[in-house]
Structures are given as structure tokens and as C-alpha cells.
Amino acid sequence: MIERTGYQGNILPSTLQSHQQIYGQMDHRDIIDQISNSSTGDIQLDDSIDDNTRLNLESFESPGRERASEIAEFASELRQTFQGLDDAAGELNMRDRPIGESAFDRRSVQISDAEVLVEEYIESRAERGEYQIEVRELAEGQLDRTEVLEGDAPVDEAIDVSTDEDYTFAIELTDDVDENTVEELFEIEIDEEGTVRDLLDRVAEEINSRGLGVEADVISNVEDEELNEGEIRLEIASRETGAREEFEVYDITESEDEEGLMEQLGLETVTEAQDAEVVADGVSEEDVHTRGDNLYLDDGRIQLELREVGETSVEVTGDTQEIRDRIENLVGVYDRALDFLEEREQGGELGTLRDRLVNIAVSAGSELSAIGVDVYTDGRMEIDDEALEQSIEDRIETVEDTIGGNRGVASRLERVAEETLRTPPSRYVEDIFEENDDTEGIEELMELDNYAMYDVFGRNQFPTSAGSGLLFDFYF
């Protein structure tokens, strides 16, 4: 019995009556469910109480404390067992889940010649299969060049330009962000005392300062051995390869008859931008897409980076090792759930729960046995290692449908596990007490006569507030 603090006397009837009304609205299931939220049954004490009261409370043993501890332990084991089953089944279930969460979703790629191409990206649930790939041409970027000019020659002698006016040209290309066509304007002033090299350097510097998808360089015999000493030219090239890197450089003049700066320099395209050319056996031409040196198959779910011209095979498979590991884990967790239930007295809700699990395995017994998971009459499952491995290698779609499909074993087990986790523990705890003919432990939890909860003034003496939960948050 908890010792009172303060004055001794009669408990105020009105105050006690109001609390008794609250308790009267509860049954033992309410208390069991609250106890089940505790893993230890320890009393939670408020820091504000005095040392004497704390000592009395900490040394107090209620009549139902031992039973409460058993309830909390059972509820904790129940949650852990079926949370484990929920997790294990969820790792294989493909029904109503985001793509990529199931082990059956994930893919791996085997490439026979990694010098020809490599894996760039593969999406979950990409179509399994084998492709024979021939890379006939790699992608090209666009390259424009001017005529070869004498670098040290005065600009007004080398080309027909006027030193008393500015020249404007534009570069039109596709923006990398929103893929819209953009036009950049450039204005170049001709220095009457400058050389051709000065002019080309200024043009290249102006182009490169804009941060476009093109790059300009002045090339001499250092970069190109075919040029003689002193000869130079301007080159404008796309930074990336592929057809979408195409650009156009053109003069902006006041009349069509007037020659602009780029025309005077003799700028022309020497290499067209193009995507890689690829042939894939068994795949129609319209289903093979390239962009630059990237190859897209299966509507973009498979992306490969092309490295060189040549032939190679590409096989897309499931992650067979992970699938095998997850199935073995599910079988183990399922069998442990049966052990947990069979260790308790069967009948009532616990018996019904076990029957639901067993029915899932037995009803799918023939399909499971066909892929290498044997099912016994008592509902136990056992892996046939060799048969399961062979099924995953040769008949992965069948394994996927049997385990992870809409009516697969994983989907059904996960549903039962989730329903169990949502069910109040009292539904199962009551079965144990009833079958053990030991309901006194629960009834003791409702006894309030032994607790002097109020002092003479009707003040609550418990170290927890009324709002924190009745009966010490039901930890007894």
C-alpha cells in the first residue's frame, strides 16, 4: 500500500467519485493495451516529488505488477515477431509498393566486352533479356573552322574588313536546360593596328566568356602539324557530342550583299554533329535510341554508355543473389512466427492467427514446391537450395509471381502481419489468461481500494498528472 503524505482524513467524496467514474468507463482490455506499451513495467516518477515519497513508490510492489510485466513482455515479443515478418515480406512484395522496394524489382547487367560499352543506368523492373549490340559509329560533335591565315599579318590586309566599323555575328544553339533554341549575339571591333592573331584571339575570348555549349580556340602548328609555322585558324566546336549539340554561326549585316566577319574569315562546318549509330539484334530500329554516346533500350529504362566501335552482348537480369537471400529470410522469419505462436496455448485469437499463416503456406504449397520451397502439412516451409537456385536462374518470372505477385505469398503474409500489428494486444493477451484460468492478475490491475490517491484536501498524491495516464500510465 502506498503511504499517504500530508494530513490523514477522509477522502473528499466528490473528488474520488469523479475519478471512479473515469475508471468505471474502462475495462481490463484498456489497461492491458496501456501495459503493453511498456517494455519493463517500471514506474515513471516525476522529478518534483520529495525523496521520502520517491523511496516509498520505488519500493512499492502492486498485486498485479508481476502479471503486468508478463503482459508487457508478451506484447513486446508479439510486436517484434510480426514486425520482422512484415519487414521480410515487404522486401519481396511487389503489390501496391513503390517501384524499387522489392528485391524482385532490382536489376543487374552483365556485359561481355566492357571496352565497347558500360552500364550507365538501369531502372527497377526493366525488362529482363539479352541483347546483341553492334556499335557502328560513335557520336560526333560539330566542328567549324576558318580558312588558314597568316597570324602576324595586319588584319586589314589579310581580310577585306573595314577598321572604322564593328561587326556582329550570332551563334544559335540548343539550351541544355530547357532545350529551347537560343541566339547569342557578338559584336567585334576591328583594331586598325591589330594582326589577324589579335582578331581571332578576341573572337575566341568573347565566345568562351558566354559559357555556351561551344568552345573556340585559335589553332597553330603546335596543335596541328599540318599547319606551317606562323599559320593559324579559328575553330569553334561543340563541348559535347551528339546531334542535339548542333549549332550555327552566322553574320548579322545591314544588307544581304554585305559580307560579314565570319564570311570574310571563311568559317564553315567540317564535322557535323551526330549521335552514335547502333544496331541491336532482336530490337526494332525505332526502339533503339541513341543520344550522343548513350544508348537507350526498353523505353529508356536501360541506359548504356558507348566507348568504342565493336560488338558485345548485354544481359539484363534480376539481382538473383538478393532474391535468394530475401526468400530464405522470409521462410526463416515465417517459421519463427509459428514457433512463437505454438509456444503459447492455442485457441481463440492466437489460434486463429496461426491458422491464417499456415493457410497461406499450405494453399500455395504446390506452387512453392515447384520453385524450391517445400511446404509441410503443419505449415512449415523449408528451402530446397538447389531447386530454388535453379528456379531463380531459369524461371524467375514464376518465382516472382509465386512469391512477390499480387496474390503471392509475400503479399498475403505482409497483410496478416500488418493487421496483427494494428490489433490491440489485449485481443491476444486475454486468450492466454483465459486458457490458463488466471484472470485474477488482470482483475487485480483494476483494484483501486489499496491505493490512497488523495490527501484530506482531495489533492492527487500520485507523482504523475491526471493527463499522463491513469494508474502510473498502467505500468503496474
Buried (B, 14 or more C-beta within 10 A) or exposed (E): EBEBBEEEEEBBEEBBEEBEEEEEEBEBBBBBBBBBBBEEBEBEBEEEBEEEBBEBBEEBEBBBBBBBBBBBBBBBEBBEBBBBBBBBBBBBBBBEBEEEBBBBBBBBBEBEBEEBBBBBBBBBBBEBBEBBBBBEEBBBBBBBBBEBBBBEBBBBEBBEBEEEEEBBBBBEBBEEEEEEEBEBEBEBEBBEEBBBBBBBBBBBEBBBEEEBBBBBBBBBEEEEEEBEEEBBBBBBBBEBBBBBBBBEBBBBBEEEEEEBBBBBBBBEBEEEBBBBBBEBEEBEEEEBBBBBBBBBBBEEBBBBEBBEEBBBBBEBBBBBEBBBEBBBBBBBBBBBBBEBBEEBBBEBBBBEBBEBBBEBBBEBBEBBBBBBBBBEEEBBBEBBEEBBBEBBEEBBEBBBBBBBBEEBBBBBBBBBBBEBEEBBBBBBBBBBBBBEEEEEBBEBBBEEEEBBBBBEEBEEBBBBEEEEBBBBBBBB
